[in-house]
Amino acid sequence: GTGAEECLAAAEALLPELIAATGAESDGIFRRDTYTGLNWSEVPCIMVEMGFMTNEEEDLKLNDPAYQQLLVEGMVNGVIDYLR
């Protein structure tokens, strides 16, 4: 959509902070135009996949409150970085 470049900039700010906070491996940033909510948004938006429940190790992490806190901290730091 019209905000694709700004969304990409937000993702590029967020991803390194999530990686730094959690130590997770990056699968990269993928541009898609198949999500209705993202296509019609009037503000920058991204969808963050923080892990996969089909992966036992990731599923355990995603259910750990301490790991959830690291995800939140990484996202907050990424948003702050983007807004700067």
Secondary structure as GFF3:
##gff-version 3
##sequence-region A 1 84
A	DSSP	alpha_helix	4	22	.	.	.	ID=ss1
A	DSSP	alpha_helix	36	39	.	.	.	ID=ss2
A	DSSP	alpha_helix	56	62	.	.	.	ID=ss3
A	DSSP	alpha_helix	65	83	.	.	.	ID=ss4
###
